[in-house]
């Protein structure tokens, strides 16, 4: 079967190629859902309970199908939490609320651009948000089975399958081949929010990614190793830090004492600060990480 699929091409690892082929039914389920026009309700439809319910039902159906395929492959049942689809819908609503609040923040233009909020209809922003929500929901569903890798894209060997659904020019200035690397960085386990504030936390996130996800981080930031130093790209760095900040903002609970605008402002300021520190470090990762080490 593998020889037929390769059709004369070589492969770096027969074992990995066979496993990728075995996982291809799951890849097809996920990518078909991610590219479906009915993936999620549009921002305008988020206040329509029928549309929200329809989304919850569709993602619930995806989870059931993937759980069945995965259970057959691993010969191990996957328990599907009852509230997981509703939680995905609630996460999308929070992401939509942030898309409305961010443009009102002073000095947030660079952050908005990095998140894709400046694209027509905020399409780039919502594409990445939707894909991340689907993948993080799948990851939560099978987190007990993830042992050797820190994210579901690596665990299910989905890098190539995901790359194929993005345009070559990419989204938010990140080429299609590197968008799965951005998603891997977003899906990687993160340290708990530290008390020193957003700026220190962003440094902690970056240090963790450099330790745990260096391959994906390197491809995302386009690492260039020269003279025993590692250089990275300015725009790619801004995009990564913007999405890491957004993830943290999505964790903020409405019961928190600070207003949403105050919390957003602190993260906007933190992303501006770390961008400046990257500039002062000459866009060299070792120097940047030493700034806060």
C-alpha positions as CSV (number, residue, x, y, z in Angstrom):
1,X,0.0,0.0,0.0
2,X,2.8,2.4,0.9
3,X,4.6,1.7,-2.4
4,X,1.4,2.5,-4.3
5,X,0.9,5.7,-2.3
6,X,4.5,6.9,-2.9
7,X,4.3,6.0,-6.6
8,X,8.0,6.1,-7.1
9,X,8.8,8.8,-4.5
10,X,11.2,8.2,-1.6
11,X,10.5,8.6,2.1
12,X,12.7,9.5,5.0
13,X,11.1,6.9,7.2
14,X,9.1,3.9,6.2
15,X,7.7,3.6,9.7
16,X,6.5,7.2,9.8
17,X,5.1,7.0,6.3
18,X,3.1,3.9,7.1
19,X,1.7,5.5,10.3
20,X,0.8,8.6,8.3
21,X,-1.0,6.4,5.8
22,X,-2.9,4.7,8.6
23,X,-3.9,8.1,10.1
24,X,-5.1,9.4,6.7
25,X,-8.8,8.7,7.4
26,X,-8.6,11.0,10.4
27,X,-6.6,13.6,8.4
28,X,-9.4,13.6,5.8
29,X,-12.1,14.0,8.4
30,X,-10.3,17.0,10.0
31,X,-9.3,18.8,6.9
32,X,-12.7,18.3,5.3
33,X,-14.3,19.9,8.4
34,X,-11.7,22.8,8.5
35,X,-12.3,23.6,4.8
36,X,-16.1,23.4,5.1
37,X,-18.1,26.6,4.5
38,X,-20.2,25.5,7.5
39,X,-17.3,25.2,9.9
40,X,-18.6,27.8,12.2
41,X,-21.2,30.5,12.3
42,X,-20.1,33.9,11.0
43,X,-19.6,36.6,13.5
44,X,-22.9,38.1,12.5
45,X,-24.6,34.8,13.3
46,X,-23.1,34.3,16.7
47,X,-26.1,35.9,18.4
48,X,-28.5,33.5,16.7
49,X,-29.0,30.6,19.1
50,X,-30.1,28.3,16.3
51,X,-26.8,28.9,14.4
52,X,-24.8,28.4,17.6
53,X,-26.6,25.1,18.3
54,X,-26.1,24.0,14.7
55,X,-22.3,24.6,15.1
56,X,-22.2,22.7,18.4
57,X,-24.0,19.8,16.7
58,X,-21.6,19.8,13.7
59,X,-18.5,19.9,15.8
60,X,-20.0,17.3,18.1
61,X,-20.5,15.0,15.0
62,X,-16.9,15.6,14.0
63,X,-15.7,14.6,17.4
64,X,-17.8,11.5,17.4
65,X,-16.4,10.4,14.0
66,X,-12.8,11.2,14.9
67,X,-13.2,9.4,18.2
68,X,-14.5,6.3,16.4
69,X,-11.7,6.3,13.9
70,X,-9.1,6.9,16.5
71,X,-10.5,4.2,18.8
72,X,-10.4,1.6,16.0
73,X,-6.8,2.6,15.1
74,X,-5.5,2.6,18.6
75,X,-7.7,-0.2,19.8
76,X,-8.6,1.9,22.8
77,X,-11.9,3.7,23.5
78,X,-12.0,7.5,23.6
79,X,-14.4,9.1,26.0
80,X,-16.2,12.1,24.6
81,X,-16.9,14.8,27.3
82,X,-20.5,15.9,27.1
83,X,-19.8,19.6,27.3
84,X,-16.8,19.7,24.9
85,X,-18.7,21.0,21.8
86,X,-20.4,23.7,23.9
87,X,-17.1,24.8,25.3
88,X,-15.7,25.1,21.8
89,X,-18.7,27.3,20.9
90,X,-18.1,29.5,24.0
91,X,-14.5,29.9,23.1
92,X,-15.4,31.1,19.6
93,X,-17.8,33.6,21.1
94,X,-15.0,35.0,23.3
95,X,-12.7,35.2,20.3
96,X,-15.4,37.2,18.4
97,X,-15.8,39.5,21.4
98,X,-12.1,40.2,21.4
99,X,-12.2,41.0,17.7
100,X,-14.7,43.7,18.5
101,X,-12.8,45.1,21.5
102,X,-9.2,45.2,20.1
103,X,-9.7,47.8,17.4
104,X,-10.8,50.2,20.1
105,X,-7.5,49.9,22.0
106,X,-4.9,52.6,21.5
107,X,-1.5,51.6,19.9
108,X,-2.9,48.3,18.9
109,X,-2.6,48.6,15.1
110,X,0.4,46.4,14.8
111,X,-1.2,43.7,17.0
112,X,-4.4,43.9,14.9
113,X,-2.4,43.4,11.7
114,X,-0.5,40.4,13.2
115,X,-3.8,38.8,14.2
116,X,-5.3,39.3,10.7
117,X,-8.0,41.7,12.0
118,X,-7.1,44.2,9.2
119,X,-8.0,41.6,6.5
120,X,-11.3,42.1,4.6
121,X,-14.1,41.0,7.0
122,X,-11.4,39.9,9.5
123,X,-11.2,36.7,7.4
124,X,-7.6,35.8,8.3
125,X,-8.3,36.2,12.0
126,X,-11.4,34.0,12.0
127,X,-9.7,31.3,9.8
128,X,-6.9,30.8,12.3
129,X,-9.2,31.1,15.3
130,X,-11.6,28.5,13.9
131,X,-8.9,26.1,13.0
132,X,-7.1,26.4,16.3
133,X,-10.4,25.9,18.2
134,X,-11.2,22.7,16.3
135,X,-7.7,21.4,16.8
136,X,-7.5,22.3,20.5
137,X,-10.9,20.7,21.0
138,X,-9.7,17.5,19.4
139,X,-6.5,17.6,21.5
140,X,-8.6,18.0,24.7
141,X,-10.7,15.0,23.6
142,X,-7.7,12.7,23.3
143,X,-5.2,14.3,25.7
144,X,-5.0,11.2,27.8
145,X,-3.5,9.4,24.8
146,X,-0.9,12.1,23.9
147,X,2.3,10.8,25.3
148,X,5.3,11.4,23.1
149,X,4.5,14.8,21.6
150,X,3.1,18.0,23.0
151,X,0.5,18.7,20.4
152,X,-2.1,16.9,18.3
153,X,-0.6,17.9,15.0
154,X,2.6,16.0,15.7
155,X,0.9,13.2,17.6
156,X,-1.4,12.5,14.5
157,X,1.3,13.5,11.9
158,X,-1.0,16.1,10.4
159,X,1.6,18.7,9.4
160,X,1.5,17.9,5.6
161,X,-2.3,17.4,5.6
162,X,-2.9,20.8,7.2
163,X,-0.3,22.5,5.0
164,X,-2.2,21.3,1.9
165,X,-5.4,23.2,2.9
166,X,-3.8,26.7,3.1
167,X,-2.9,28.9,0.2
168,X,0.7,29.0,-0.7
169,X,1.0,32.7,0.1
170,X,-0.5,31.9,3.5
171,X,-2.4,34.0,6.0
172,X,-1.3,37.1,8.0
173,X,1.9,37.0,6.1
174,X,2.8,33.5,7.2
175,X,3.3,31.0,4.3
176,X,0.9,28.1,4.1
177,X,3.7,25.6,4.9
178,X,4.4,27.3,8.2
179,X,0.8,27.9,9.4
180,X,0.8,24.3,11.0
181,X,4.0,25.4,12.9
182,X,2.1,28.4,14.2
183,X,-0.7,26.2,15.3
184,X,1.7,23.7,16.9
185,X,3.2,26.6,19.0
186,X,-0.4,27.6,20.0
187,X,-1.3,24.0,20.9
188,X,1.8,23.3,22.9
189,X,1.2,23.1,26.7
190,X,1.9,26.5,28.3
191,X,3.1,27.5,31.8
192,X,0.6,29.0,34.2
193,X,0.2,32.8,34.1
194,X,2.9,34.3,36.2
195,X,2.4,37.1,38.7
196,X,5.0,39.4,37.1
197,X,2.6,40.4,34.4
198,X,1.9,39.9,30.7
199,X,5.4,40.9,29.5
200,X,7.2,38.5,31.7
201,X,4.7,35.8,30.8
202,X,5.3,36.2,27.1
203,X,9.0,35.7,27.7
204,X,8.2,32.6,29.7
205,X,6.0,31.3,26.9
206,X,8.8,32.0,24.4
207,X,11.4,30.2,26.6
208,X,9.1,27.2,26.9
209,X,8.5,27.0,23.2
210,X,12.3,27.3,22.5
211,X,12.8,24.3,24.9
212,X,9.8,22.1,23.9
213,X,8.9,23.1,20.4
214,X,12.2,24.3,18.9
215,X,11.6,22.7,15.5
216,X,8.2,24.3,15.0
217,X,9.4,27.6,16.6
218,X,12.4,27.6,14.3
219,X,10.3,27.0,11.2
220,X,7.7,29.6,12.3
221,X,10.3,32.3,13.0
222,X,12.5,31.1,10.1
223,X,15.6,30.6,12.3
224,X,18.9,31.4,10.5
225,X,21.9,30.0,12.4
226,X,25.1,31.9,11.7
227,X,28.2,32.6,13.7
228,X,26.9,30.5,16.6
229,X,23.8,32.7,16.9
230,X,20.2,32.2,15.8
231,X,18.4,35.0,14.0
232,X,14.7,35.3,13.3
233,X,12.2,37.3,11.3
234,X,10.5,40.4,12.6
235,X,7.0,39.9,11.2
236,X,6.8,36.2,12.0
237,X,7.8,37.0,15.6
238,X,5.1,39.7,15.9
239,X,2.5,37.2,14.6
240,X,3.5,34.5,17.0
241,X,3.5,36.8,20.0
242,X,0.2,38.3,19.0
243,X,-1.5,34.9,18.9
244,X,0.1,33.8,22.1
245,X,-1.3,37.0,23.7
246,X,-4.7,36.3,22.3
247,X,-4.7,32.8,23.8
248,X,-4.0,34.3,27.2
249,X,-6.7,36.9,26.7
250,X,-9.2,34.2,25.9
251,X,-8.5,32.6,29.3
252,X,-9.6,35.8,31.2
253,X,-12.9,35.2,33.1
254,X,-15.6,37.7,33.1
255,X,-15.7,37.6,36.9
256,X,-12.1,39.0,37.1
257,X,-12.0,42.4,38.8
258,X,-10.4,44.3,36.0
259,X,-12.5,45.4,33.0
260,X,-11.9,43.6,29.7
261,X,-10.5,46.9,28.2
262,X,-7.9,47.2,31.0
263,X,-6.8,43.6,30.6
264,X,-6.5,44.0,26.8
265,X,-4.6,47.2,27.2
266,X,-2.0,45.4,29.4
267,X,-1.4,42.7,26.8
268,X,-1.3,45.2,23.9
269,X,1.4,47.1,25.8
270,X,3.3,43.8,26.5
271,X,3.3,42.8,22.9
272,X,4.6,46.3,22.0
273,X,7.3,46.0,24.6
274,X,8.5,42.5,23.6
275,X,8.5,43.6,19.9
276,X,10.8,46.5,20.9
277,X,13.0,44.1,22.9
278,X,13.3,41.8,19.9
279,X,14.4,44.8,17.9
280,X,17.0,45.8,20.5
281,X,18.2,42.2,20.6
282,X,18.9,42.4,16.8
283,X,16.3,39.7,16.2
284,X,18.6,37.1,17.7
285,X,16.9,34.6,19.9
286,X,19.7,34.0,22.4
287,X,20.0,37.7,23.1
288,X,16.3,38.1,23.5
289,X,15.9,35.3,25.9
290,X,18.8,36.5,28.0
291,X,17.0,39.9,28.4
292,X,14.7,38.3,30.9
293,X,16.8,35.3,32.1
